[in-house]
Amino acid sequence: GSSIKLREPNAAAVVSTKSVSTEIILNTTEKDAISALFADAQFSQLQENYPARFNGADLLHYSISYQSKTVSLDESAYPSSVQPVIDRLDRIIAKAAESVSNPGYRYSGTLS
């Protein structure tokens, strides 16, 4: 699985997988946009865990932390209100992956 933490005060997104952890510094526009999406999704009101609705070896699992709240979810089982957050995080990570020159960092897959 992967985990994503959005940290204050520097608006850093820390993306971790089994083999690597990368910090992405968000600019003010990205920070404001993602904060609005978290508010729209009522992230603070979500359950802490959304387990898979069915078992499958290919399911992706994510842990997203924002403002001291962590939500664990499987790709088959999360509220639709979270989808815009996941889509935006996916774009941020993909954009950062394109600009990273570290050969040890590899982004494969999406957060949706």
C-alpha positions in Angstrom: 0.0 0.0 0.0 0.8 3.6 -0.1 0.4 6.4 2.4 0.1 10.1 1.9 0.5 12.7 4.6 -0.2 16.4 4.0 1.8 18.3 6.6 1.7 21.9 7.8 3.2 24.4 8.0 5.2 23.9 4.8 2.4 22.2 2.8 4.4 19.1 2.1 2.8 15.9 0.7 4.8 12.9 1.9 4.2 9.9 -0.3 5.4 6.6 1.0 5.4 3.1 -0.6 7.1 -0.1 0.6 10.4 1.0 -0.9 10.5 4.8 -1.0 9.3 8.0 0.8 9.2 11.2 -1.1 8.3 14.7 0.0 6.5 17.0 -2.4 6.3 20.7 -1.4 2.9 22.1 -2.5 2.7 25.6 -3.8 0.0 27.9 -2.4 -2.4 27.2 -5.3 -2.1 23.5 -4.9 -2.4 23.7 -1.1 -5.5 25.9 -1.3 -7.1 23.6 -3.9 -6.4 20.4 -2.0 -7.6 22.0 1.3 -10.9 23.0 -0.3 -11.3 19.4 -1.6 -10.7 17.9 1.8 -13.3 20.3 3.2 -15.8 19.5 0.5 -15.3 15.8 1.2 -15.9 16.4 4.9 -12.7 14.5 5.5 -12.7 15.1 9.3 -16.1 13.3 9.5 -15.1 10.2 7.6 -14.6 6.8 9.2 -11.1 5.8 9.9 -11.2 2.6 7.8 -12.9 1.6 4.6 -12.0 -2.0 4.1 -12.4 -3.7 0.7 -15.9 -4.9 -0.2 -14.4 -8.0 -1.7 -11.0 -9.7 -1.4 -8.6 -9.4 -4.3 -4.8 -9.5 -4.5 -4.8 -6.6 -7.0 -6.6 -4.1 -4.8 -4.7 -1.0 -3.8 -4.8 0.2 -0.2 -4.1 3.8 0.8 -3.7 5.7 4.0 -4.4 9.5 3.7 -3.6 11.8 6.6 -4.8 15.4 6.8 -5.0 17.7 9.8 -4.3 14.9 12.3 -6.9 12.6 10.8 -5.9 9.4 9.0 -8.2 7.5 6.8 -7.3 4.0 5.5 -9.2 2.9 2.4 -9.2 0.3 -0.3 -9.9 1.2 -3.9 -13.2 -0.6 -3.9 -14.6 0.9 -0.7 -14.7 4.6 -0.1 -17.3 7.3 -0.3 -17.7 9.1 -3.6 -17.0 12.4 -1.8 -13.4 11.3 -1.5 -12.9 10.8 -5.2 -12.0 14.4 -6.0 -9.4 14.4 -3.3 -7.9 11.2 -4.7 -7.9 12.5 -8.2 -6.1 15.7 -7.2 -3.5 13.8 -5.2 -3.0 11.6 -8.1 -2.3 14.6 -10.4 0.1 16.1 -7.8 2.0 12.9 -7.4 2.2 12.2 -11.2 3.4 15.7 -11.8 6.1 15.4 -9.2 7.1 12.0 -10.5 7.8 13.5 -13.9 10.1 16.1 -12.4 12.0 13.9 -10.0 15.5 13.0 -11.2 16.1 10.4 -8.5 16.2 7.0 -10.3 15.2 5.3 -7.1 11.8 7.0 -7.2 9.2 5.5 -9.5 5.5 6.2 -9.6 3.4 3.4 -11.1 -0.4 3.3 -10.8 -2.9 5.8 -9.7 -4.8 6.7 -6.5 -8.1 6.0 -8.0 
